[in-house]
Amino acid sequence: MNKTLYGIPNCDTVKKARTWLLDNGVDFSFHDFKKQGLDRATAARWLETLDWETLVNRKGTTWRNLPIDRKALVVDKASALELMLENTSVIKRPVLEGDGLLSVGFSPDAYTRLVGAA
């Protein structure tokens, strides 16, 4: 499986991750949530590996702008999946997947441990 970086291009953290991957010679493809969306199978696969509270960014603007009653419905993997498919902007970014790894967020040290440097 090739590495895929999921996110939105104007997100600063996604920009940093993309730059790091390019600078370190890591082969990857970029999946733009805004243009390409997110399919149920991919999101469900992530939720089998990671806790929903890791994937749903409850500190971000998108979460904060959700109605209180909508937030209250997100209590488990199934409800998080529906929210993630409904509004991909609520997913913590970036998500890096491939070659047996799945990572959320970005830090140079974490990426070095995960994929190494060329």
C-alpha positions as CSV (number, residue, x, y, z in Angstrom):
1,M,0.0,0.0,0.0
2,N,1.4,3.4,-0.9
3,K,1.4,6.2,1.6
4,T,-1.4,8.6,1.4
5,L,-1.6,11.9,3.2
6,Y,-5.2,13.0,3.9
7,G,-6.1,16.6,4.7
8,I,-6.9,20.0,3.2
9,P,-4.3,21.9,1.3
10,N,-4.7,25.2,3.1
11,C,-4.2,23.7,6.6
12,D,-0.9,24.8,8.0
13,T,-0.2,21.4,9.7
14,V,-0.9,19.6,6.4
15,K,1.4,22.0,4.6
16,K,4.2,21.2,7.1
17,A,3.6,17.5,6.7
18,R,3.6,17.6,2.9
19,T,6.9,19.7,3.0
20,W,8.5,17.2,5.4
21,L,7.5,14.2,3.3
22,L,8.8,15.9,0.1
23,D,12.1,17.1,1.8
24,N,12.7,13.6,3.1
25,G,12.1,11.8,-0.2
26,V,9.0,9.9,1.0
27,D,6.8,8.8,-1.8
28,F,3.2,9.7,-1.1
29,S,-0.1,10.8,-2.7
30,F,-2.2,13.6,-1.3
31,H,-6.0,13.1,-0.8
32,D,-7.8,16.4,-0.5
33,F,-10.9,16.0,1.8
34,K,-12.5,19.0,0.2
35,K,-12.2,17.9,-3.4
36,Q,-12.2,14.1,-3.0
37,G,-14.3,13.6,0.2
38,L,-13.9,10.5,2.3
39,D,-15.4,7.1,1.7
40,R,-17.0,5.1,4.5
41,A,-14.6,2.2,4.2
42,T,-11.6,4.4,4.7
43,A,-13.0,6.2,7.7
44,A,-14.2,2.9,9.2
45,R,-10.8,1.3,8.7
46,W,-9.2,4.3,10.6
47,L,-11.7,3.8,13.5
48,E,-10.7,0.2,13.8
49,T,-7.1,1.2,14.5
50,L,-7.5,4.6,16.2
51,D,-9.9,5.8,18.9
52,W,-12.6,8.1,17.6
53,E,-11.5,10.7,20.1
54,T,-8.1,10.8,18.4
55,L,-9.7,11.3,14.9
56,V,-12.3,13.8,15.8
57,N,-10.7,17.2,16.4
58,R,-12.8,18.6,19.3
59,K,-10.5,21.6,19.6
60,G,-11.0,22.9,16.1
61,T,-13.3,25.5,14.7
62,T,-15.5,23.0,12.9
63,W,-16.3,21.1,16.1
64,R,-16.8,24.4,18.1
65,N,-19.3,25.6,15.4
66,L,-21.4,22.4,15.5
67,P,-24.8,22.8,17.3
68,I,-24.6,21.5,20.9
69,D,-27.2,18.8,20.1
70,R,-25.1,17.5,17.2
71,K,-22.0,17.3,19.4
72,A,-24.0,15.5,22.1
73,L,-24.7,12.7,19.5
74,V,-21.0,11.9,19.0
75,V,-20.4,9.3,21.8
76,D,-18.8,6.3,20.0
77,K,-17.1,5.0,16.9
78,A,-20.4,4.7,15.0
79,S,-21.6,8.2,15.7
80,A,-18.1,9.6,15.1
81,L,-18.0,7.8,11.7
82,E,-21.3,9.5,10.7
83,L,-19.9,12.9,11.7
84,M,-16.6,12.4,9.9
85,L,-18.5,11.5,6.7
86,E,-20.9,14.4,7.1
87,N,-18.2,16.9,7.7
88,T,-14.5,15.9,6.9
89,S,-13.3,19.2,8.4
90,V,-13.9,17.7,11.9
91,I,-11.2,15.1,11.3
92,K,-7.8,16.0,12.9
93,R,-5.3,16.6,10.2
94,P,-3.2,15.3,8.6
95,V,-3.9,11.6,8.5
96,L,-1.0,9.6,7.1
97,E,-1.8,6.0,6.0
98,G,0.1,3.3,4.2
99,D,2.7,0.5,4.5
100,G,1.2,-0.6,7.8
101,L,1.1,2.8,9.5
102,L,-1.7,5.1,10.5
103,S,-0.9,8.5,12.0
104,V,-2.9,11.6,12.9
105,G,-1.3,15.0,13.3
106,F,2.2,16.0,12.4
107,S,5.5,16.4,14.1
108,P,8.9,16.0,12.5
109,D,10.1,13.6,15.2
110,A,7.0,11.4,14.9
111,Y,7.3,11.3,11.1
112,T,11.0,10.4,11.4
113,R,10.1,7.5,13.6
114,L,7.2,6.4,11.4
115,V,8.7,6.6,7.9
116,G,12.3,7.5,8.4
117,A,14.2,9.9,6.2
118,A,15.7,9.3,2.8
